Amino acid sequence: MRIRYHQPIPNFYNFENPTSPLNSISDVFLNELKQFILDNGFIGVSYSKLSDDFKKEWDIDWDNILILKYVMSDEIIKMNPSKEKTKLEDMEFQEFAHKTFEIADFLRKNNFKADLIHPLDDRVSLRSIAMQSNDCIITRSNMCMFKEGLNLGFFMIDTSIENFPFKKENDMLWVKDFCSTCGVCIDRCPENAFDDDEKIKRKVCTAHKEGCSKCVLLCPFFKRGYDKVKRRYDRKN
């Protein structure tokens, strides 16, 4: 679902895609790429390899996806829902969008195809693409969570690189069991925005129009961090 308060992203490309893009990346350049991403303020990177069935389901021709993750400002997240909050969130969103174009240009300059997957395009679920990375999980509050945190935003680049270090298994599946015994996000939602089946009532939830972050703020993964919650879960199981 599109975040209603985000403004359209201008085209910031400075370089064209190569006519004969490379499809293999060396370990040396992969490390250089990851460092360049971190130097631009992102907290980490994940990789999604999209299957033929997935591409057919969503009617897309993307293959090898670079996921750029950034930490959303604590100060902004902790603000009460308001139009001012949405403006600040959009400013942060636009800043990292611009940086994503710089990373795409970095790849293009080095003879790789690189195209931003537009985050405001409703044709495909970016969360579904993220799940193909085996590096995240959908929480009970319907949030996409990576190990780096629940308070992450992310951008995606479709690339020609076929040998990214793709994960074959998801080691975060235990989170579903943890969430099933928690439910604080459901029980304490200030808008009562979940129905009896715990589906979000889109017309009630204010996250997409006023920037409500209560689901994030209440969650143990935000309060304690992924590793601490995992250790406590393991002790009990």
N, C-alpha and C positions, 0 to 999 in steps of 0.2 A: 504494500500500500504506500502510495506517495506521501511524503511528509509535506503537508500543505503549505508550511511557511517557508520552505526553501525556495530561493529564487533560481531561475535558470542559470546554468553554468556557461560562460562564454568559451569559445574555442581558443585555447592558449597554445596550440602546437606551433613550434618554430621550425620543425623539420618534417619532411615527408617520410612515409614509410619507404624502405628500400625496395627496389624492384625485384630483387632476388634475396629474400631474407634468410638469414641463418636459422637453423632449427635446433642447434645444439650449443649449450653454454658450457664453458670450462669451469672447473672449480675455482680457479683464480678470479675469473670475471664474475662468477656468482657471488663470491665474497665481496668483491668490489661493489657490485650492485646492492647487496644487502647493507653495506656500510653507507652507500650513497642514500639509501632509503632512510636509515637511522639518522643520518646527518640532516635530513630534511624534516625531522621532528616526528616521524612515525615511530611506534614502539616495537613493531615487529612485522613479519611477513608470513603468509601462508600461501599454499599452492593448491589449485583445484584442477584435476584432469577430468574433463567432462566426457561421459560415455556417449556412445551413439544413441542409446535409448533416451538418455537425458536430453540430448540435443533435439531428438525427434519430438519428445514431449513438449518442449518449449519452442520448437521451430526456430532454432538458432544454429549458427555455424561456428561458434566459438569452441576452442579446444583447451588451451593451456592458459590458465588464469592465475595472475599474480594478485594476491589480496594484500592491500596495504592497510595496516591497522594503526589508529591513533587514539590516544586517551582524550576523552572529552573533559573539558575543564570542570574540576570539582566545584569551583565557585559558581559556575553557571548551573550545573546539575542540581545544586542544593538550593537554588532560587525557587520561590513559589511560581506556579504556572502564571504566565502573563505574556502580553505581546512583547514587552521589553526582553523577556527571556528568549523568545523565539528569534528576535533580531540578533541577539548575541550568539545564539546557537548557529544561526545561518552565517554570520560573519566567520565563525570558526570553520564551518562546513566549506565555505568559499575559499578560505585560506588553504585548506588541505586539498581542495579540488585543484587549485592552481599548482600546488606542489606535485600532485599526481601527473599533471601534464609535463612537468619538468622531468619526472622519472620516465615517462613514456618517451620524451625527446632523448633522454640519455640512452635508452635502448635503441631508438631509431638511429642515432648517431653511430652506434656500434653494430649496425646492420641486422638488427632484429625488428620484426614487425611488432608494433605496440599500439593498441587502440584502447582508449578509455571506454569502459562499459558505463554508459550514462546512468548515474544513480537515481535519476528521476524518471526513468523509462519504466512504465507499468507493465510492459509486455512480458517481463521475466522477473522471477523472484531472486533477488540477490542473496537472500538467506539460503535459498535452495542451492545456489551455486556455492555459497560458503560451506554448506554441509558436505558438498562433494570433496572438500579438502580433508575430511576426517580429522579436523583440527578444531571443531567447535560443536556446540550442542544447543538445541532450542529448550529454554527453561519453561517451567510451568506458567510463567507470566508472558510467554510467547516472545521472549527476548533471545537474540542470538549471542551466545557467550563463548568467548575464547578464554584460554587459560590466563592470558594477560589481564583479564578483567571483564566485568559486565558492562562497564562504562566506556565501551569502545565504539568509535565510528570506523567505517572502512570504505575504501574505494577499490575498484578492480580494474585491471588492465588485461585485455586479451592479447596474448603474445604468440609468436611462432616457435617458442622454446619448448621442445618436446621432452627434455630430460631434466626438468625441475625435480627436486627431491620430494616427490609426491608421497604422502602417507597412505599406506594400504589398509590400516585399521584405525578405528576411532577409540581412543582410550578414555573418552569422557562420557561414555554411555551410562556409567554409574550415577551421573547427575540426575537422570530421570527418576531413579529410585529415591535419591535424596529428596528431590522436589516433591515426590508423592507423599512424603511424611512431614513436609514443612507447610507450604501453603500460605505463608504470611503475606505474600503479595496479593493473594486472592482475598483473604480474610480482612485485610486492613486497607484495601483500595478505597480511597476517599470518595470516589465517584460511583462505587459499586458497579464497576464497568465489566464485570464478568457474569455471564449467564449461568444457569444451573449445570451446564456441561463444561463450564470454565472456558468458554469461548469469549473473546473480547467483543463487547457491544460497541461497534465502531462509532455509533452516533453519541455514545455516552462518554467513552474514553477521550480525555483531553490531551493525550500525549502528542497527537499529530496536528493539533491546532494551537495549543497553548504551551506545549513543552513540558507537560507533567512528567516527572521522573520518579514518582513515588515507588514504582515497582523496583527500580534500581536501588533507591535509598534504603528500602526495607530488607533487601535480599542479603542473606548471610554471606554470599560470595562477594558482595560489594563491601560489607562491613569488615569481613575478616580476611578476604582474599581466597583464591582457589586452593592454594596449598594447605592452608590451615583447615579449611572445611574438609578437604580430602583426608587429611590425617585423622581428624575427629571421626569421620565416616568409617575409615578403615578400622579404627579401634573398636567401634561398635559392631562391626561386621566381621 
